[in-house]
Amino acid sequence: PFLVGYFATALVIGAYVPQIWRLLSEQCSAGISVRAYALWKLSSALFLGHSITIGDVVFMMTQLVNIVALGVILALARRFRNHICAAHARQLHVIRE
């Protein structure tokens, strides 16, 4: 059972990598809902508290990964909030000068 939990945690880490990489490489926060990611981070913090209460180490690790990754995404989204990449500019019909 623990191996499944560790594998799931590895999947969680892998799921965040493309979003973080895109934010870093494109420096574009278009399409990122800061409110949704903030709520997701809050829910992860609440789940972390629950996992500590019940003593579930794998669930604690997963929530810690969520909190850190979501914090990175939120920080990058704020850092690049007024930046837009060429792909989103075309999609949103934004004229870039």
Solvent accessible surface area in square Angstrom, and as a share of the most:
residue,aa,sasa,rsa
1,P,154,0.97
2,F,135,0.56
3,L,148,0.74
4,V,108,0.62
5,G,15,0.15
6,Y,92,0.35
7,F,132,0.55
8,A,44,0.34
9,T,7,0.04
10,A,55,0.42
11,L,105,0.52
12,V,36,0.20
13,I,84,0.43
14,G,41,0.39
15,A,73,0.57
16,Y,15,0.06
17,V,83,0.48
18,P,85,0.53
19,Q,51,0.23
20,I,34,0.17
21,W,167,0.58
22,R,89,0.32
23,L,1,0.00
24,L,84,0.42
25,S,62,0.40
26,E,77,0.35
27,Q,85,0.38
28,C,5,0.03
29,S,14,0.09
30,A,24,0.18
31,G,80,0.77
32,I,26,0.13
33,S,56,0.36
34,V,57,0.33
35,R,191,0.70
36,A,53,0.41
37,Y,35,0.13
38,A,39,0.30
39,L,107,0.53
40,W,121,0.42
41,K,64,0.27
42,L,101,0.50
43,S,42,0.27
44,S,3,0.02
45,A,45,0.35
46,L,122,0.60
47,F,104,0.43
48,L,29,0.14
49,G,36,0.35
50,H,92,0.41
51,S,0,0.00
52,I,102,0.52
53,T,115,0.67
54,I,100,0.51
55,G,47,0.45
56,D,56,0.29
57,V,81,0.46
58,V,17,0.10
59,F,61,0.25
60,M,43,0.19
61,M,71,0.32
62,T,19,0.11
63,Q,10,0.04
64,L,91,0.45
65,V,36,0.21
66,N,15,0.08
67,I,36,0.18
68,V,100,0.57
69,A,10,0.07
70,L,0,0.00
71,G,20,0.19
72,V,58,0.33
73,I,1,0.00
74,L,9,0.04
75,A,57,0.44
76,L,16,0.08
77,A,1,0.01
78,R,119,0.43
79,R,166,0.60
80,F,7,0.03
81,R,161,0.59
82,N,134,0.69
83,H,90,0.40
84,I,44,0.22
85,C,9,0.05
86,A,50,0.39
87,A,49,0.38
88,H,34,0.15
89,A,4,0.03
90,R,169,0.62
91,Q,127,0.56
92,L,99,0.49
93,H,166,0.74
94,V,66,0.38
95,I,154,0.78
96,R,136,0.50
97,E,211,0.95
